[in-house]
Amino acid sequence: MNFYKNRADYIGKSSIANKQFIDNERLKYGENSNTCIITCSGNFNSIGTVTNSNNEITRILAYSKNDIIGQNISRIMPKVYADLHDGFMRGYLETSESKIIGLERLVLPQNKLGYLVPCTLMIKVLPNLDEGIQIVGFLKDIDTSNAFMKNSYDTDEKVYF
């Protein structure tokens, strides 16, 4: 009897932890979170082409939605990454070996004026029966007083700009 009670308690705590995790993700990347959401094609003939974006792209990088929809996502990257990015996407789609999918990381996209803007990026892959593979990026700007940056400096990790 004690075993079943412990098991029920464990399942209840796990459910609460999962709900809190999902709620935190919604707060962090939801509609009202000041997060730029960019959707790109993962289809072979149009790999990396931006298919949609929300209006946060204007606030974070000064591009309008019309500036980037239909363009390759490499348009908002420094040239050193932009030249390699389609190859990275093809490599993932051919092998399904993920190095960055689902991980939040620090990136430096280029704004419309050519300046680098420190941001965090989380990428998810969404298979879509109508449109094929869609790759969704959640881009969030960082200011140097942000807790993310403070935490990075407090650990042994090095952050380079």
DSSP file with accessible surface (Angstrom, degrees, kcal/mol):
  #  RESIDUE AA STRUCTURE BP1 BP2  ACC     N-H-->O    O-->H-N    N-H-->O    O-->H-N    TCO  KAPPA ALPHA  PHI   PSI    X-CA   Y-CA   Z-CA
    1    1 A M     >        0   0  188      0, 0.0     4,-1.9     0, 0.0     5,-0.1   0.000 360.0 360.0 360.0 -41.2    0.0    0.0    0.0
    2    2 A N  H  >  +     0   0  111      1,-0.2     4,-2.6     2,-0.2     5,-0.2   0.867 360.0  57.3 -62.8 -37.4    2.8    2.4    0.9
    3    3 A F  H  > S+     0   0  131      1,-0.2     4,-2.4     2,-0.2    -1,-0.2   0.927 107.6  46.5 -58.3 -46.5    4.4    1.7   -2.5
    4    4 A Y  H  > S+     0   0  165      2,-0.2     4,-2.5     1,-0.2    -1,-0.2   0.879 111.3  51.6 -67.2 -36.4    1.3    2.9   -4.3
    5    5 A K  H  X S+     0   0  124     -4,-1.9     4,-2.5     2,-0.2    -1,-0.2   0.938 111.8  46.7 -65.4 -44.7    1.0    6.0   -2.2
    6    6 A N  H  X S+     0   0   92     -4,-2.6     4,-2.5     1,-0.2    -2,-0.2   0.901 112.8  50.3 -62.4 -41.6    4.6    6.9   -2.9
    7    7 A R  H  X S+     0   0  130     -4,-2.4     4,-2.6    -5,-0.2    -2,-0.2   0.917 110.5  48.9 -63.3 -43.0    4.0    6.3   -6.6
    8    8 A A  H  X S+     0   0   59     -4,-2.5     4,-2.6     2,-0.2    -2,-0.2   0.910 111.7  49.7 -64.0 -41.1    0.9    8.4   -6.6
    9    9 A D  H  X S+     0   0   69     -4,-2.5     4,-2.6     2,-0.2    -2,-0.2   0.923 111.1  49.8 -62.2 -43.4    2.8   11.2   -4.8
   10   10 A Y  H  X S+     0   0  141     -4,-2.5     4,-2.6     2,-0.2    -2,-0.2   0.932 111.8  47.3 -62.3 -45.1    5.6   11.0   -7.3
   11   11 A I  H  X S+     0   0   92     -4,-2.6     4,-2.5     2,-0.2    -2,-0.2   0.920 111.9  51.0 -63.8 -41.3    3.2   11.1  -10.3
   12   12 A G  H  X S+     0   0   31     -4,-2.6     4,-2.1     1,-0.2    -2,-0.2   0.930 112.1  46.1 -62.0 -43.6    1.4   14.1   -8.8
   13   13 A K  H  X S+     0   0  151     -4,-2.6     4,-2.6     1,-0.2    -1,-0.2   0.893 111.8  52.0 -66.7 -38.6    4.7   16.0   -8.2
   14   14 A S  H  X S+     0   0   36     -4,-2.6     4,-2.7     2,-0.2    -2,-0.2   0.908 108.6  50.6 -63.8 -41.3    5.8   15.1  -11.8
   15   15 A S  H  X S+     0   0   68     -4,-2.5     4,-2.4     2,-0.2    -2,-0.2   0.916 111.4  48.0 -63.0 -41.6    2.6   16.5  -13.2
   16   16 A I  H  X S+     0   0  101     -4,-2.1     4,-2.5     2,-0.2    -2,-0.2   0.931 112.2  49.2 -64.5 -44.1    3.0   19.7  -11.3
   17   17 A A  H  X S+     0   0   50     -4,-2.6     4,-2.4     1,-0.2    -2,-0.2   0.920 111.9  48.6 -62.4 -42.8    6.6   20.1  -12.4
   18   18 A N  H  X S+     0   0  101     -4,-2.7     4,-2.6     2,-0.2    -1,-0.2   0.915 111.1  50.0 -63.7 -42.2    5.6   19.5  -16.0
   19   19 A K  H  X S+     0   0  128     -4,-2.4     4,-2.7     2,-0.2    -2,-0.2   0.924 111.1  49.2 -63.0 -41.7    2.8   22.0  -15.8
   20   20 A Q  H  X S+     0   0  115     -4,-2.5     4,-2.6     2,-0.2    -2,-0.2   0.911 110.8  50.6 -64.4 -40.9    5.2   24.6  -14.3
   21   21 A F  H  X S+     0   0  121     -4,-2.4     4,-2.4     2,-0.2    -2,-0.2   0.946 112.3  46.2 -61.3 -46.2    7.7   23.9  -17.0
   22   22 A I  H  X S+     0   0   81     -4,-2.6     4,-2.4     1,-0.2    -2,-0.2   0.923 112.7  50.3 -63.9 -42.1    5.1   24.4  -19.8
   23   23 A D  H  X S+     0   0   53     -4,-2.7     4,-2.3     1,-0.2    -1,-0.2   0.910 110.3  50.0 -63.1 -40.6    3.8   27.5  -18.1
   24   24 A N  H  X S+     0   0   96     -4,-2.6     4,-2.3     2,-0.2    -1,-0.2   0.902 110.0  50.6 -63.8 -41.0    7.3   29.0  -17.9
   25   25 A E  H  X S+     0   0   49     -4,-2.4     4,-2.8     2,-0.2    -2,-0.2   0.909 110.0  50.3 -62.5 -41.7    7.9   28.2  -21.6
   26   26 A R  H  X S+     0   0  167     -4,-2.4     4,-1.8     1,-0.2    -2,-0.2   0.905 112.2  47.2 -63.7 -42.4    4.6   29.9  -22.5
   27   27 A L  H  < S+     0   0  132     -4,-2.3    -1,-0.2     2,-0.2    -2,-0.2   0.906 116.8  43.9 -63.8 -39.6    5.6   33.0  -20.5
   28   28 A K  H  < S+     0   0   79     -4,-2.3    -2,-0.2    -5,-0.2    -1,-0.2   0.878 132.9  16.6 -74.8 -39.0    9.1   33.1  -22.0
   29   29 A Y  H  < S+     0   0   16     -4,-2.8    -2,-0.2    -5,-0.2    -3,-0.2   0.286  97.2 115.9-121.3  10.1    8.1   32.4  -25.7
   30   30 A G  S >< S-     0   0   22     -4,-1.8     3,-1.4    -5,-0.2     5,-0.5  -0.028  82.4 -85.3 -75.6-176.6    4.4   33.2  -25.8
   31   31 A E  T 3  S+     0   0  179      1,-0.3     3,-0.4     2,-0.1     4,-0.2   0.838 126.1  42.0 -58.7 -39.3    2.5   35.8  -27.8
   32   32 A N  T 3  S+     0   0  159      1,-0.2    -1,-0.3     2,-0.1    -2,-0.1  -0.003  88.7  95.3-101.3  32.2    2.9   38.6  -25.1
   33   33 A S  S <  S-     0   0   11     -3,-1.4    -1,-0.2     2,-0.2    -2,-0.1   0.278  95.5-111.9-108.1  10.6    6.6   37.8  -24.2
   34   34 A N  S    S+     0   0   95     -3,-0.4   107,-0.5     1,-0.2     2,-0.5   0.857  71.4 143.3  59.6  34.5    8.4   40.3  -26.4
   35   35 A T        -     0   0    2     -5,-0.5     2,-0.5    -4,-0.2    21,-0.2  -0.913  50.5-134.6-109.0 131.7    9.8   37.4  -28.4
   36   36 A C  E     -A  139   0A   0    103,-3.3   103,-3.2    -2,-0.5     2,-0.6  -0.726  19.7-159.6 -82.1 126.1   10.2   37.5  -32.2
   37   37 A I  E     -A  138   0A  42     -2,-0.5    17,-1.4   101,-0.2     2,-0.5  -0.952  10.8-177.2-112.0 118.2    8.9   34.3  -33.7
   38   38 A I  E     -AB 137  53A   9     99,-2.6    99,-3.1    -2,-0.6     2,-0.5  -0.972   9.9-158.6-119.2 129.1   10.3   33.6  -37.2
   39   39 A T  E     -AB 136  52A  27     13,-2.8    12,-3.0    -2,-0.5    13,-1.6  -0.920  13.2-176.0-109.3 130.3    9.1   30.6  -39.3
   40   40 A C  E     -AB 135  50A   9     95,-3.2    95,-3.0    -2,-0.5     2,-0.2  -0.901  29.1-105.3-122.5 155.3   11.3   29.3  -42.1
   41   41 A S  E     -A  134   0A   3      8,-2.6     7,-2.6     5,-0.3     8,-0.2  -0.554  21.1-172.2 -77.6 138.5   10.9   26.6  -44.7
   42   42 A G        +     0   0    3     91,-2.9     2,-0.2    -2,-0.2     5,-0.2   0.191  48.3 121.3-109.9  12.8   12.8   23.4  -44.1
   43   43 A N  S >  S-     0   0   47     90,-0.4     3,-1.4     3,-0.2     4,-0.3  -0.523  72.4-119.6 -79.6 146.3   11.8   22.0  -47.6
   44   44 A F  G >  S+     0   0  153      1,-0.3     3,-0.7    -2,-0.2    -1,-0.1   0.858 109.2  46.6 -56.2 -43.6   14.6   21.2  -49.9
   45   45 A N  G 3  S+     0   0  145      1,-0.2    -1,-0.3     0, 0.0    -2,-0.0   0.628 126.6  27.5 -78.8 -13.2   13.8   23.6  -52.7
   46   46 A S  G X  S+     0   0   37     -3,-1.4     3,-2.0     3,-0.1    -5,-0.3  -0.014  80.9 168.2-136.7  35.1   13.2   26.6  -50.4
   47   47 A I  T <  S+     0   0    9     -3,-0.7    -5,-0.2    -4,-0.3     3,-0.1  -0.201  70.0   8.8 -59.6 130.4   15.4   25.9  -47.4
   48   48 A G  T 3  S+     0   0    0     -7,-2.6    25,-2.8     1,-0.3     2,-0.4   0.419  87.3 142.7  83.3  -0.8   15.8   28.8  -45.0
   49   49 A T  B <   -F   72   0B  40     -3,-2.0    -8,-2.6    23,-0.2     2,-0.4  -0.588  55.0-121.3 -76.7 127.9   13.2   31.0  -46.7
   50   50 A V  E     +B   40   0A   3     21,-3.1    20,-2.9    18,-0.4   -10,-0.3  -0.553  33.8 174.9 -71.1 124.0   11.3   33.0  -44.1
   51   51 A T  E     -     0   0A  53    -12,-3.0     2,-0.3    -2,-0.4   -11,-0.2   0.655  63.2  -2.2-103.5 -21.4    7.6   32.2  -44.4
   52   52 A N  E     +B   39   0A  81    -13,-1.6   -13,-2.8    16,-0.1    -1,-0.3  -0.984  55.2 176.9-164.1 159.3    6.2   34.2  -41.5
   53   53 A S  E     -B   38   0A   4     -2,-0.3   -15,-0.2   -15,-0.2     2,-0.2  -0.970  26.5-121.2-158.9 155.1    7.2   36.4  -38.6
   54   54 A N    >   -     0   0   41    -17,-1.4     3,-1.3    -2,-0.3     4,-0.2  -0.452  41.0 -97.0 -92.6 177.2    5.5   38.4  -35.9
   55   55 A N  T >> S+     0   0  113      1,-0.3     3,-1.4    -2,-0.2     4,-0.9   0.582 107.7  86.0 -75.3  -7.0    5.9   42.2  -35.5
   56   56 A E  H 3> S+     0   0   44      1,-0.3     4,-2.7   -21,-0.2     5,-0.3   0.732  73.0  75.9 -65.0 -19.6    8.6   41.9  -32.8
   57   57 A I  H <> S+     0   0    0     -3,-1.3     4,-2.2     1,-0.2     6,-1.1   0.866  93.9  51.8 -58.1 -32.3   11.1   41.6  -35.7
   58   58 A T  H <> S+     0   0   69     -3,-1.4     4,-1.3     4,-0.2    -1,-0.2   0.930 111.3  44.9 -70.7 -43.9   10.7   45.4  -36.1
   59   59 A R  H  < S+     0   0  113     -4,-0.9    -2,-0.2     2,-0.2    -1,-0.2   0.927 122.7  35.4 -67.2 -41.4   11.3   46.1  -32.4
   60   60 A I  H  < S+     0   0   12     -4,-2.7    -2,-0.2     1,-0.1    -3,-0.2   0.930 138.7  10.9 -82.2 -45.0   14.4   43.8  -32.1
   61   61 A L  H  < S-     0   0    1     -4,-2.2    51,-2.4    -5,-0.3    -3,-0.2   0.387  92.0-120.5-119.6   0.0   16.1   44.2  -35.5
   62   62 A A     <  +     0   0   51     -4,-1.3     2,-0.4    -5,-0.5    -4,-0.2   0.611  69.9 129.7  69.2  13.1   14.3   47.1  -37.2
   63   63 A Y        -     0   0   16     -6,-1.1    -1,-0.3     2,-0.0    -2,-0.2  -0.774  54.8-133.2 -90.4 144.6   13.1   44.9  -40.1
   64   64 A S    >>  -     0   0   43     -2,-0.4     4,-1.0     1,-0.1     3,-0.7  -0.549  27.9-108.8 -84.8 163.2    9.5   45.0  -41.1
   65   65 A K  H >> S+     0   0   66      1,-0.2     4,-2.5     2,-0.2     3,-0.9   0.914 121.6  54.7 -56.7 -41.1    7.8   41.7  -41.7
   66   66 A N  H 34 S+     0   0  142      1,-0.2    -1,-0.2     2,-0.2    -3,-0.0   0.753  98.8  63.5 -66.8 -24.7    7.7   42.4  -45.5
   67   67 A D  H <4 S+     0   0   39     -3,-0.7    -1,-0.2     1,-0.1    -2,-0.2   0.831 117.6  24.3 -65.8 -33.8   11.5   43.0  -45.4
   68   68 A I  H X< S+     0   0    3     -4,-1.0     3,-2.3    -3,-0.9   -18,-0.4   0.720  91.7 102.0-109.9 -23.9   12.2   39.4  -44.5
   69   69 A I  T 3< S+     0   0   60     -4,-2.5   -18,-0.2     1,-0.3     3,-0.1  -0.450  96.7  18.3 -64.6 128.7    9.3   37.3  -45.6
   70   70 A G  T 3  S+     0   0   51    -20,-2.9    -1,-0.3     1,-0.4     2,-0.2   0.252 108.8 103.0  92.0 -11.0   10.3   35.6  -48.8
   71   71 A Q  S <  S-     0   0   89     -3,-2.3   -21,-3.1   -21,-0.1    -1,-0.4  -0.604  83.1 -94.7 -96.9 163.8   14.0   36.2  -48.0
   72   72 A N  B >   -F   49   0B  39    -23,-0.2     3,-2.2    -2,-0.2   -23,-0.2  -0.538  30.4-123.8 -76.1 142.8   16.6   33.7  -46.7
   73   73 A I  G >  S+     0   0   17    -25,-2.8     3,-2.0     1,-0.3    -1,-0.1   0.767 105.1  78.3 -59.8 -21.6   17.0   33.8  -42.9
   74   74 A S  G >  S+     0   0   30      1,-0.3     3,-1.9   -26,-0.2    -1,-0.3   0.688  72.1  83.1 -63.9 -12.3   20.7   34.4  -43.5
   75   75 A R  G <  S+     0   0  101     -3,-2.2    -1,-0.3     1,-0.3    -2,-0.2   0.802  92.0  46.6 -60.6 -28.6   19.7   38.0  -44.2
   76   76 A I  G <  S+     0   0   11     -3,-2.0    34,-2.9    -4,-0.2    -1,-0.3   0.248 101.7  87.1 -99.7  16.8   19.7   38.7  -40.4
   77   77 A M  S <  S-     0   0   32     -3,-1.9    39,-0.0    32,-0.2     2,-0.0  -0.835  86.8-100.1-114.1 151.5   23.0   36.9  -39.8
   78   78 A P    >>  -     0   0   22      0, 0.0     4,-2.7     0, 0.0     3,-1.2  -0.350  44.2-109.1 -61.0 149.3   26.6   38.1  -39.9
   79   79 A K  H 3> S+     0   0  143      1,-0.3     4,-2.4     2,-0.2     5,-0.2   0.845 115.2  62.4 -55.2 -37.5   28.2   37.0  -43.2
   80   80 A V  H 34 S+     0   0  101      1,-0.2     4,-0.3     2,-0.2    -1,-0.3   0.870 116.1  31.6 -61.3 -34.3   30.5   34.5  -41.5
   81   81 A Y  H X> S+     0   0  141     -3,-1.2     4,-1.5     2,-0.1     3,-1.0   0.848 113.7  61.2 -87.0 -38.1   27.4   32.5  -40.3
   82   82 A A  H 3X S+     0   0   17     -4,-2.7     4,-0.6     1,-0.3     3,-0.2   0.877  99.6  55.8 -58.4 -39.6   25.1   33.4  -43.2
   83   83 A D  H 3< S+     0   0  106     -4,-2.4    -1,-0.3     1,-0.2     4,-0.2   0.773 117.9  34.3 -65.3 -25.3   27.4   31.7  -45.8
   84   84 A L  H <> S+     0   0   93     -3,-1.0     4,-1.7    -4,-0.3     3,-0.4   0.593  93.5  90.4-102.9 -13.8   27.3   28.4  -43.9
   85   85 A H  H  X S+     0   0   36     -4,-1.5     4,-2.4     1,-0.2     5,-0.2   0.872  83.5  51.3 -62.1 -45.4   23.7   28.4  -42.5
   86   86 A D  H  X S+     0   0   43     -4,-0.6     4,-2.7     1,-0.2    -1,-0.2   0.897 110.1  53.0 -59.9 -36.2   21.9   26.7  -45.4
   87   87 A G  H  > S+     0   0   48     -3,-0.4     4,-2.5     2,-0.2    -1,-0.2   0.891 107.4  50.8 -64.8 -39.3   24.5   23.9  -45.2
   88   88 A F  H  X S+     0   0  124     -4,-1.7     4,-2.1     2,-0.2    -2,-0.2   0.926 111.6  48.1 -62.6 -43.2   23.8   23.5  -41.4
   89   89 A M  H  X S+     0   0   17     -4,-2.4     4,-2.5     2,-0.2    -2,-0.2   0.926 112.1  48.2 -64.4 -44.9   20.1   23.3  -42.1
   90   90 A R  H  X S+     0   0   84     -4,-2.7     4,-2.3     1,-0.2     5,-0.2   0.915 109.5  54.1 -61.4 -42.3   20.6   20.7  -44.9
   91   91 A G  H  X S+     0   0   29     -4,-2.5     4,-1.9     1,-0.2     6,-0.4   0.921 110.8  45.5 -58.5 -43.9   22.9   18.7  -42.6
   92   92 A Y  H  X S+     0   0   56     -4,-2.1     4,-3.2     1,-0.2    -2,-0.2   0.940 113.3  48.8 -65.1 -45.8   20.2   18.5  -39.9
   93   93 A L  H  < S+     0   0   46     -4,-2.5    -2,-0.2     1,-0.2    -1,-0.2   0.824 114.6  45.8 -67.7 -29.1   17.4   17.7  -42.3
   94   94 A E  H  < S+     0   0  143     -4,-2.3    -1,-0.2    -5,-0.2    -2,-0.2   0.832 129.6  21.6 -80.4 -33.0   19.5   14.9  -44.0
   95   95 A T  H  < S-     0   0   75     -4,-1.9    -2,-0.2    -5,-0.2    -3,-0.2   0.622  85.0-138.6-110.4 -19.2   20.7   13.3  -40.7
   96   96 A S     <  +     0   0   89     -4,-3.2     2,-0.8    -5,-0.3    -4,-0.1   0.660  53.7 144.8  61.8  16.9   18.3   14.4  -38.0
   97   97 A E        -     0   0  136     -6,-0.4     2,-0.5    -5,-0.2    -1,-0.2  -0.786  38.2-153.5 -87.2 112.1   21.3   14.9  -35.8
   98   98 A S        +     0   0   62     -2,-0.8    -6,-0.0     1,-0.2    -1,-0.0  -0.735  31.2 162.5 -94.1 127.5   20.4   18.0  -33.7
   99   99 A K  S    S+     0   0  175     -2,-0.5    -1,-0.2     4,-0.0    -2,-0.0   0.631  87.7  10.8-107.1 -25.6   23.1   20.2  -32.3
  100  100 A I  S >  S+     0   0   56      2,-0.0     3,-2.0     5,-0.0    23,-0.5   0.514  87.8 121.5-130.8 -11.4   21.0   23.2  -31.5
  101  101 A I  B 3  S+c  123   0A  42      1,-0.3    23,-0.2    21,-0.1     3,-0.1  -0.375  89.4   7.3 -62.5 127.4   17.3   22.2  -31.8
  102  102 A G  T 3  S+     0   0   30     21,-2.9     2,-0.4     1,-0.2    -1,-0.3   0.426 104.2 113.5  83.9  -1.2   15.5   22.8  -28.6
  103  103 A L    <   -     0   0  101     -3,-2.0     2,-0.4    20,-0.2    20,-0.4  -0.886  62.6-135.2-106.9 133.9   18.4   24.6  -26.9
  104  104 A E        +     0   0   59     -2,-0.4     2,-0.3    18,-0.2    18,-0.2  -0.707  38.1 165.4 -83.5 133.5   18.4   28.2  -25.9
  105  105 A R  E     -D  121   0A  85     16,-1.9    16,-2.4    -2,-0.4     2,-0.4  -0.962  40.3 -97.6-146.6 163.4   21.6   29.9  -26.8
  106  106 A L  E     +D  120   0A  47     -2,-0.3     2,-0.3    14,-0.2    14,-0.2  -0.673  45.0 170.6 -84.1 130.0   23.2   33.3  -27.3
  107  107 A V  E     -D  119   0A  26     12,-2.8    12,-2.4    -2,-0.4     0, 0.0  -0.913  30.3-140.0-133.7 165.2   23.3   34.6  -30.8
  108  108 A L        -     0   0   40     -2,-0.3    -2,-0.0    10,-0.2    12,-0.0  -0.706  24.6-174.6-127.7  79.2   24.2   37.9  -32.5
  109  109 A P        -     0   0    9      0, 0.0     8,-2.7     0, 0.0     2,-0.5  -0.335  27.0-115.3 -69.5 161.3   21.8   38.7  -35.3
  110  110 A Q  B     -G  116   0C  59    -34,-2.9     6,-0.2     6,-0.2   -49,-0.0  -0.840  25.3-141.4-100.8 128.3   22.4   41.7  -37.5
  111  111 A N    >   -     0   0   28      4,-3.2     3,-2.1    -2,-0.5   -49,-0.2  -0.217  37.6 -88.1 -80.5 179.7   19.8   44.5  -37.4
  112  112 A K  T 3  S+     0   0  107    -51,-2.4   -50,-0.1     1,-0.3    -1,-0.1   0.795 129.0  52.6 -61.4 -27.7   18.8   46.5  -40.5
  113  113 A L  T 3  S-     0   0  137    -52,-0.2    -1,-0.3     2,-0.1   -51,-0.1   0.477 122.0-105.1 -86.7  -3.4   21.6   49.0  -40.0
  114  114 A G  S <  S+     0   0   35     -3,-2.1     2,-0.2     1,-0.3    -2,-0.1   0.482  75.9 134.5  96.1   2.3   24.2   46.2  -39.8
  115  115 A Y        -     0   0  158      1,-0.1    -4,-3.2    -5,-0.0     2,-0.3  -0.605  57.8-115.8 -85.7 148.4   24.8   46.3  -36.0
  116  116 A L  B     -G  110   0C  87     -6,-0.2    -6,-0.2    -2,-0.2    -1,-0.1  -0.659  26.4-160.8 -84.0 136.7   24.9   43.1  -34.0
  117  117 A V        -     0   0   26     -8,-2.7     2,-0.2    -2,-0.3   -10,-0.1  -0.970  18.6-127.0-120.7 115.7   22.2   42.7  -31.4
  118  118 A P        +     0   0   34      0, 0.0    24,-2.1     0, 0.0     2,-0.3  -0.468  45.8 155.0 -65.5 129.1   22.7   40.2  -28.5
  119  119 A C  E     -DE 107 141A   0    -12,-2.4   -12,-2.8    22,-0.2     2,-0.4  -0.938  42.1-119.2-144.2 164.5   19.7   37.8  -28.3
  120  120 A T  E     -DE 106 140A   7     20,-2.9    20,-2.4    -2,-0.3     2,-0.4  -0.859  29.7-160.6-104.9 149.7   18.8   34.4  -27.2
  121  121 A L  E     -DE 105 139A  26    -16,-2.4   -16,-1.9    -2,-0.4     2,-0.4  -0.998  14.2-177.0-135.0 132.7   17.5   31.9  -29.7
  122  122 A M  E     - E   0 138A  13     16,-1.5    16,-3.0    -2,-0.4     2,-0.4  -0.996  14.2-159.2-124.5 132.2   15.5   28.7  -29.4
  123  123 A I  E     -cE 101 137A  16    -23,-0.5   -21,-2.9    -2,-0.4     2,-0.3  -0.944  10.0-179.1-117.6 136.4   14.7   26.7  -32.5
  124  124 A K  E     - E   0 136A  84     12,-2.7    12,-3.0    -2,-0.4     2,-0.5  -0.949  19.9-137.3-128.3 149.8   12.0   24.1  -32.9
  125  125 A V  E     - E   0 135A  38     -2,-0.3    10,-0.2    10,-0.2     8,-0.0  -0.931  17.8-171.4-109.9 129.5   11.1   21.9  -35.9
  126  126 A L  E     - E   0 134A  93      8,-3.6     8,-2.5    -2,-0.5     2,-0.3  -0.941  14.0-147.7-123.4 108.7    7.4   21.5  -36.8
  127  127 A P  E     - E   0 133A 114      0, 0.0     2,-0.4     0, 0.0     6,-0.2  -0.573  19.6-168.7 -69.9 136.1    6.4   19.0  -39.5
  128  128 A N  E  >  - E   0 132A  57      4,-1.3     4,-2.2    -2,-0.3    -2,-0.0  -0.990  21.0-150.7-132.5 123.0    3.4   20.4  -41.3
  129  129 A L  T  4 S+     0   0  183     -2,-0.4    -1,-0.1     1,-0.2     4,-0.1   0.833  98.1  41.1 -63.8 -33.0    1.3   18.2  -43.7
  130  130 A D  T  4 S+     0   0  153      2,-0.1    -1,-0.2     1,-0.1    -2,-0.0   0.899 130.4  22.5 -80.8 -42.2    0.3   21.2  -45.8
  131  131 A E  T  4 S-     0   0  107      1,-0.4    -2,-0.2     3,-0.0     2,-0.2   0.393  99.5-129.1-110.2   0.6    3.5   23.2  -46.0
  132  132 A G  E  <  - E   0 128A  27     -4,-2.2    -4,-1.3   -91,-0.1    -1,-0.4  -0.504  67.1  -1.4  84.0-153.0    6.2   20.5  -45.3
  133  133 A I  E     - E   0 127A  61     -6,-0.2   -91,-2.9    -2,-0.2     2,-0.4  -0.558  65.4-167.5 -78.7 129.9    8.9   21.0  -42.6
  134  134 A Q  E     -AE  41 126A  10     -8,-2.5    -8,-3.6    -2,-0.3     2,-0.5  -0.964   7.5-155.7-117.1 134.7    8.7   24.4  -40.8
  135  135 A I  E     -AE  40 125A  19    -95,-3.0   -95,-3.2    -2,-0.4     2,-0.5  -0.955  12.2-160.8-111.4 123.9   11.6   25.6  -38.6
  136  136 A V  E     -AE  39 124A   9    -12,-3.0   -12,-2.7    -2,-0.5     2,-0.4  -0.916   3.6-163.8-112.9 127.4   10.5   28.1  -36.0
  137  137 A G  E     -AE  38 123A  13    -99,-3.1   -99,-2.6    -2,-0.5     2,-0.7  -0.915   7.6-156.2-110.0 134.8   13.0   30.4  -34.2
  138  138 A F  E     -AE  37 122A  38    -16,-3.0   -16,-1.5    -2,-0.4     2,-0.5  -0.938  18.0-171.7-109.8 106.0   12.1   32.2  -31.0
  139  139 A L  E     -AE  36 121A   7   -103,-3.2  -103,-3.3    -2,-0.7     2,-0.4  -0.884   6.2-179.7-107.5 126.3   14.4   35.3  -30.8
  140  140 A K  E     - E   0 120A  48    -20,-2.4   -20,-2.9    -2,-0.5  -105,-0.1  -0.991  23.6-127.7-129.5 127.4   14.5   37.4  -27.7
  141  141 A D  E     - E   0 119A  56   -107,-0.5     2,-0.4    -2,-0.4   -22,-0.2  -0.355  20.7-152.5 -74.0 156.4   16.7   40.5  -27.2
  142  142 A I        -     0   0   14    -24,-2.1     2,-0.3    -2,-0.1    -1,-0.0  -0.979   6.0-158.4-126.4 138.8   19.0   40.8  -24.3
  143  143 A D    >   -     0   0   93     -2,-0.4     3,-2.4     1,-0.0     6,-0.3  -0.834  36.3-109.7-109.4 159.9   20.2   43.9  -22.6
  144  144 A T  T 3  S+     0   0  109     -2,-0.3    -1,-0.0     1,-0.3    -2,-0.0   0.684 117.2  58.5 -67.1 -12.3   23.4   43.7  -20.5
  145  145 A S  T 3  S+     0   0   77      4,-0.1    -1,-0.3     5,-0.0     5,-0.0   0.497  81.7 120.2 -90.5  -1.1   21.5   44.1  -17.2
  146  146 A N  S <> S-     0   0   59     -3,-2.4     4,-1.9     1,-0.1     3,-0.4  -0.274  73.3-124.5 -65.2 146.9   19.4   41.0  -18.0
  147  147 A A  H  > S+     0   0   58      1,-0.2     4,-2.9     2,-0.2     5,-0.2   0.838 109.0  63.5 -61.4 -33.3   19.5   38.1  -15.6
  148  148 A F  H  > S+     0   0   58      1,-0.2     4,-1.8     2,-0.2    -1,-0.2   0.936 106.7  43.3 -57.2 -46.0   20.6   35.8  -18.4
  149  149 A M  H  > S+     0   0    1     -3,-0.4     4,-2.1    -6,-0.3    -1,-0.2   0.911 112.3  52.1 -68.4 -41.1   23.8   37.7  -18.9
  150  150 A K  H  X S+     0   0  118     -4,-1.9     4,-1.8     1,-0.2    -2,-0.2   0.930 110.1  49.6 -60.8 -43.1   24.4   38.0  -15.1
  151  151 A N  H  X S+     0   0  102     -4,-2.9     4,-1.1     1,-0.2    -1,-0.2   0.882 108.5  53.5 -63.4 -36.5   24.1   34.3  -14.8
  152  152 A S  H  < S+     0   0   11     -4,-1.8     3,-0.3    -5,-0.2    -1,-0.2   0.897 110.4  46.3 -65.8 -39.0   26.5   33.7  -17.7
  153  153 A Y  H  < S+     0   0  131     -4,-2.1    -1,-0.2     1,-0.2    -2,-0.2   0.818 107.9  57.2 -73.4 -28.2   29.1   35.9  -16.0
  154  154 A D  H  < S+     0   0  129     -4,-1.8    -1,-0.2    -5,-0.2    -2,-0.2   0.738 103.8  61.9 -75.6 -20.9   28.6   34.2  -12.7
  155  155 A T  S  < S-     0   0   67     -4,-1.1    -3,-0.0    -3,-0.3     0, 0.0  -0.311 100.4-100.1 -94.7-176.7   29.4   30.7  -14.1
  156  156 A D  S    S+     0   0  165     -2,-0.1    -4,-0.1     2,-0.1    -3,-0.1   0.532  87.5 111.7 -81.9  -4.6   32.6   29.5  -15.7
  157  157 A E        -     0   0  138     -5,-0.2     2,-0.4     1,-0.0    -2,-0.1  -0.369  62.5-138.6 -69.2 148.6   31.1   30.0  -19.2
  158  158 A K        -     0   0  152     -2,-0.1     2,-0.5     2,-0.0    -5,-0.1  -0.903   9.4-156.5-109.3 137.1   32.6   32.7  -21.3
  159  159 A V        -     0   0   28     -2,-0.4     2,-0.4   -10,-0.1   -10,-0.0  -0.965  10.4-164.5-113.4 124.3   30.3   35.0  -23.4
  160  160 A Y              0   0  170     -2,-0.5    -2,-0.0     0, 0.0     0, 0.0  -0.909 360.0 360.0-111.5 137.7   31.9   36.6  -26.4
  161  161 A F              0   0  124     -2,-0.4   -53,-0.0   -43,-0.0    -2,-0.0  -0.855 360.0 360.0-111.7 360.0   30.5   39.6  -28.3
